[in-house]
Amino acid sequence: NHPKSVYLKREELCKTLAGNSCDVLTITAPAPTVEDLNSRVVTMLSARVHPGETNSSWIMQGILDYLLSDSAEAAALRERFIFKVIPMLNPDGVINGHYRTSLSGCDLNRRWSNPSKERHPTIFHMKELIKKIKKVS
């Protein structure tokens, strides 16, 4: 077990059209009480909805490295926030070398208003996660 794993939880958000995993990472400090945890602001971050925007992976890597670092500022952020991070929102597009689209040929960034659970599973499930978080907070 890595020492920073106390701050990091990795879960599957959903499966993609090709059956790949779309992961969601949760980063926060352990909370002394459930009330303390529930009082934290949830911040959502995602990258690679457009597969060709490779620079976003480098930015996301920097964000993750910082949030999991030993700096006092990162520790303070983990105490006040819960970060929900989806490092790659369109893994099928990345794996298959697409520039802007998913495996179904859709620009997922244009599907937020009405995503299909079957055709746009990552957008659908991220939106459901946001709804769930809003109900809890």
C-alpha positions, -999 to +999 in steps of 0.1 A: +000+000+000+013+034-010+013+060+018-007+084-003-035+058-008-051+071+024-061+101+003-069+084-030-098+060-039-101+047-074-134+034-087-150+026-120-174+053-132-187+030-160-177+008-189-173+024-223-188+013-256-158-009-261-159-023-226-130-002-213-131+012-178-137+049-172-123+056-138-132+082-112-106+091-086-116+105-052-090+126-034-096+139+001-082+137+036-097+111+060-125+128+080-129+124+118-167+123+113-193+117+086-205+153+092-171+166+086-168+147+053-203+158+042-194+195+049-166+194+023-171+210-010-170+186-039-150+197-069-153+178-102-124+176-127-122+158-160-100+156-190-098+140-225-134+144-236-117+152-269-092+124-273-067+145-294-062+170-267-032+152-253-020+182-233-049+178-209-034+145-197-002+163-187-022+190-170-043+163-152-011+144-141+002+177-126-030+183-108-030+147-094+007+150-084+000+182-066-032+171-048-014+140-035+018+159-026+032+165+009+029+203+005+010+222+032-013+237+006-023+204-009-029+190+027-052+220+033-071+214+001-076+178+010-090+189+044-115+213+028-125+196-004-134+163-020-120+161-055-137+138-080-114+134-109-121+116-142-087+117-159-099+103-192-136+109-201-133+093-236-109+064-233-123+046-264-115+077-285-080+079-271-073+041-276-086+042-312-067+074-322-098+097-327-092+134-324-126+147-313-151+118-312-160+087-293-162+052-307-197+060-319-185+090-338-200+115-314-184+146-300-191+139-264-187+175-254-219+182-274-239+156-255-241+171-220-277+183-223-292+148-231-266+120-230-277+085-239-267+058-213-261+034-242-243+057-268-225+082-244-220+062-212-192+083-198-210+116-201-243+100-189-226+086-158-205+117-150-238+137-152-255+112-128-225+115-104-229+152-104-266+149-097-259+125-069-234+148-053-258+177-055-284+158-037-260+149-008-246+184-004 
